[in-house]
Amino acid sequence: MHSTGLKGKKGLIVGIANQNSIAYGCAKACRAQGAELAVTYLNDKAKKFVQPLAEELKADLFLPCDVNDDKQLDTLFNVVNEQWGELDFLVHSIAFAPLEDLHGRLLDSSREGFLMAMDISCHSLMRMVKRAEPLMKNGGTVFAMSYFGAEKAVHNYNLMGPVKAALESSVRYLAYELGEQGIRVHAISPGPIQTRAASGLAGFDTLLEKARNQSLLNKPLDIDDVGALTAFLASDAAANMTGDTLYVDGGYHIVG
């Protein structure tokens, strides 16, 4: 029987901004299952919010990670290699688009804004997985965070819809390319959750209310729900699952 625990497994969590971050929910759940963690923060401004959470998680490593900075990425994975010599799972929970592009029509998005959103929110996954691949010597699991707007046109999601669609497609191709090495890749698609990133979407409260009203299970969704799924998928119990987009939204996506 495969274990659902993560004792002895080592995971890198990228994307914690504060205690409301989806990445923090993933980190808490994985830590509760016995995983050892490395946690990153974006910059010095973010560090003061993330450091107490890293300490609470008893993270072995706490390092900066701006995905636009190749030197920082190299340093991060070099330190992981020096400290652990291996990596079992990677949580990629980062996305960005300039507000002027995010709040306008997709049709009116600037080339620079679109490319920036695609680079940070999607291609950064490839850059991280390329560095993680040699550390996943005995296989591993990679997670990227998506949203229903990748599949359906969602009011006010605008520019991020095509970007998340590209992310989900990238997950499938990465799963295809890395399967022989035992590296599994998943996209997690939570329903609307009140996070700092979500606050950048115009009309987010309306989106949140609609999702709550149309959820089949009719109960609140939070970061711990996403974390529980992530911890399960990182475990040996999910060893034969890969390449999926898995929804955590109370069933909203089948009726929304």
N, C-alpha and C positions, 0 to 999 in steps of 0.2 A: 504494500500500500504506500502511495506517495505521501510525503509529509506536506502539510499546508504551512508549516513554520519556516522561518528564515534564519534560524540559528546558524551562525558561521558564515552566512552570506554577507557580501560587502556591496554597498550601493552608493552611487553618487546621485545627489539630489540637486538639480539646477532649477532655480526659479522661485525660491522663497523670498518674498518681499516683506511679509509681516505674518501675524498669526491667522489672518484670513485667507492666506494663499492656498490654492489647491496643492501646490508642491509641499506645503507644510502638513496638510492632511495625509499625503502619501508618506512623508517622512515619519510621522507619528505612528501610522499603522505598521510600517515596516520595522520600526524600532521596537514596537510592542511585540512583534513576532520574533525578535531576537537578532535582527540585522545590525551590522556595524555600518555607520554612515559617514559619508563625506558630504559637507554642505557648502554651498557657494553663496556669495552675495555679489550684487552688481557693481557697487562702487562704495566709496567712503561714506556717502550720504546714507546709503542703504544699510551699511554695516551695523550701525547702532540699533537698528530694528531687528536684524537677523541674528546677531551674536547671542542675545539671551535665549533665543529659540534653539540655536545650535548647542548651547550649553545644556539646556533642558533635555535635548535629544542625546546628550553625551556623544556628540559627533567626534570621531577620531581626527577629522581634518576639517578646517574652516578656511576657505581660500576665496579670493576674488575671481570672478568670471564674467568678463564682458565678451560676448561671443564675436564682437567685431575686432577683437584684439587677439591675433593668432599667437602672440607671445604668451598671453595669459592662458590661453587654451593649452599650449604646449607645457607651460609650467604646471598647470593643474593636473594634467594627466601624467606628467613626469613624477610629481609628488605622490599621486595615487600609486604609481608603479613602485616607487621607492618604499612607501609605507606598507603597502599591501602585496604588491607583486601580481595582483589579479583584481578583477572586477566582475561582479555577478549581475548587477542591474544598474541601469541608468534611467533616471527620470528627467525628461526634457519638458519643462513647463514654462516656456517663455514665448511671448508674442509682443509685437509692437507695430504700430502704424502712426504716422504723424496725424495729429487731430484734424487738421484741415482736410486731409485726404479721407480719414475715417468718417468724418461727419458729412462729407459731401457724397454726391452720386459716384458710383463706380466709373461712370462715363466721364466724369470730370476729374478723376484722380490724376495727379501729376506722375510723370514717368519716375521722377526721383522718389516720390512717396511710395509708389507701387513696388519699385525695386527694393526699397528699404524694408518694407513690410515683408516681402517675400524672402529677403536675405536673412533677417533676424528671426522671423517666425517659422521659416521652413528650411532654408539651406543650412542654417546653423545646426540643425539636427544631423545632416550629413557630415559636417565638420567634426561634430562631437563623436559620432559613431565611428568615423574613420580612426580616431585616436583611441576609442574604447575597444575596437575590434581585437587588437593584439593582446589586450588584457583579459579578454573573455576566453581564456584558454580552455575552459571546460564548458563552454557555452555560456549563455546569459540571456537577459531580457532587457529590451529597450522600450521605453514608453514615451509617447508624445501626446500632448493634450489638444484635443480638437473641439468642435462644437457642431451642432445640428445645421448651422448655417453653411457648412461645407456641402451638405446634401440638398438642402432646400433654400430658396430665396427667402431670407428672413428680414423683415422690415428693420432698417437702420443698421444692419450688419455690414452692408456695403462692401468696401474693399476687402474686408477680412474673409468674406465668403470664398472667393477664388483662392485666396492664400491658404485657407484651411483645407480646401479641396485638394490643392497641390500637396499639402502636408500628408493627408490621408493616402493619396496615391503613392507618395514617397515611402510611406510605411509599408505598403504592399510590395514595392520593388526592393526595399531593404530586406524585408522578410524573405523574398525570393532569392536574393543574392547571398544572404548569410545563413540560410537554413542548413546547409551542409555542415556548417561549423557549430550547429546547435544553438545559434543565437536567434532568439525569438523577438519579434518586433510587433508592438501593438499601438493603436491609437485609442485613447480613452476619450469619450465624448460625453461630458457631464451636461446636465441641464443648467439653466442659469443659476449661478451662485454669486452672492454679493462679495466680490473681491475688488481689489484696487484696479486691476485691469478692466473688469467689467464696468466700473464707474466711468470709463472713458467712452462707453457707447451711449449715443443719444437715445433717450427714451428707454433706458434699461429697466427702470421700475415697471413700466408697462409690460415689457418682455417677461420679466420675472413673475408678474401677476398672472399673465396669460398661461405661462408654463405651470404655475401652481394650480390654476383652475382646471386645466385640461389634463393634468397628470392622472393616470389611471389609478395610482395607489393613494393619491390624495394625502400625501404627507410631505413635510418639508425635506429639502435636499441640502446637504452640507458637505464640507470638505472631507469629513470622516467617511462618508459613503464612497467617495472617489478613492480615498486611501485604502479602504477595505478591499475593493476590487483590485487595486494595484498590488497590494501585498499578496493576494491570492495568486494573481498571474505571475508574480515573481517567484512563487514557490514551485517545488517539484510537482505539486498536484496539477499544475497547468502545463506540464512538460510537452504535451502534444497539441498545444494551441499556439498559433502564430498568424500574423498578417491581418488580424481583424481590427475593425472599429467597433468597440464595445460601448454601449450607451449606459449611462447611469442617470436616468431622468424620470423614473417612475412610469415609464412607458409612453411618455409624451411624444417621442419621435414617431410612433406608429399611428398617431392620430393628428399630430401637429401639422 
